[in-house]
Amino acid sequence: MKLTVKEEFFEEPEEDYIVENVSEERELFEHFKFIVDKGQSLVRIDKYLTNCMPNISRNRIQDAADSGNILVNGIPIKSSYRVKPFDIISIVLDYPPNDFDIVPQDIPIDIVYEDDDIMLVNKQPGLVVHPGFGNYDGTLLNAIAWHLKDHPEFDPNDSRVGLVHRIDKDTSGLLLIAKTETAKSYLGRQFFEKTTQRRYQALVWGNVKDDEGTIVGALARDPQDRMQFKVFPEGENPFAKFAVTHYKVLERFGYVTLLECRLETGRTHQIRVHMKYIGHPLFNDERYGGHLILRGNNTAFYKAFVKNCFFTCPRQALHAKTLGFVHPRTNEFMYFDSELPTDMYQLIEHWREYKFKCTEK
């Protein structure tokens, strides 16, 4: 029985759960497996699982419990059971129909590396990763389906192959694709166990005080705005997930700072939320307030300059620059570094020129 990472993510990197896919039953059932975090407070299991699987209704989860299809530490439980730290939860659900069939589409993509097992893509900003409501096609997965349409083991609608992790639509950078079930299982385990090496570059508002630092803050959806995540104090939200971001200053421009961010965990919108939490939202990150002029002077020249920067890079200034992992077949450690996309490169150049002009005065 193989363990693979479930492609039930939001747009930012992987959620912390894994899936068991039983091949002979694959057409009929979904098999999920969760390991409860050490800091989890007591909460009903139906509520806990509803938060973990936002696309699955609480009634569906309760029906599974009533049918004896939810096990905790190997024992069937009712939906009123309260989860405890380190509980191992297994749940079997009827396999739903796929609402978004991924059809091959000839969309240009930047392939950094490819062999019989894997493909590494440098995703351009603005490209949606996976079909969903409002984005039924024209996604990265449609492009991958086209590129691999003649590959004998690749089915774009089979969750046992394909994307190993995700990044946001408006985040650019490196994404890893598994061509085979074996590769997906092997690579998925590395992401789940956090043994991969990933570094991002981000331009943030403000002059970050320390040259290096670590942000620790548990993340969950903001109850006031379900499209956003926020940091919650310890014990306040039972669904908040422990998250750690390490950062290092690469260059200072006065009103903005270029950072390198290293993920110790991979939560949805982690870098974007953590940077806002410490008072330095990503430049032009509309969802988290970075699309406003948050630092600088009140002159007409400066306002025009910043608006031009927004125009140059019309999205959050975040790029998944490096990725390191162990190859699923050769066991060789592979490390890749990508160039900044044109919009973010030009944005940084604008701020360099602005800083130089201010220094000259």
Secondary structure as UniProt FT lines:
FT   STRAND          3..5
FT   STRAND          18..20
FT   HELIX           23..25
FT   TURN            26..28
FT   STRAND          29..35
FT   TURN            38..39
FT   STRAND          43..44
FT   HELIX           45..52
FT   TURN            54..55
FT   HELIX           58..66
FT   TURN            67..68
FT   STRAND          70..72
FT   TURN            73..74
FT   STRAND          75..76
FT   TURN            79..80
FT   STRAND          82..83
FT   TURN            85..86
FT   STRAND          88..94
FT   STRAND          110..114
FT   STRAND          118..123
FT   TURN            125..126
FT   TURN            133..134
FT   HELIX           140..147
FT   TURN            148..150
FT   TURN            152..153
FT   TURN            156..157
FT   TURN            159..160
FT   STRAND          162..163
FT   TURN            169..170
FT   STRAND          172..178
FT   HELIX           181..192
FT   TURN            193..194
FT   STRAND          197..205
FT   STRAND          212..216
FT   STRAND          218..222
FT   TURN            223..224
FT   STRAND          225..232
FT   TURN            234..236
FT   TURN            238..239
FT   STRAND          244..252
FT   STRAND          256..263
FT   TURN            268..269
FT   HELIX           270..277
FT   TURN            278..279
FT   TURN            283..284
FT   HELIX           286..288
FT   TURN            289..291
FT   HELIX           300..312
FT   STRAND          318..326
FT   TURN            328..330
FT   STRAND          333..337
FT   HELIX           342..360
//
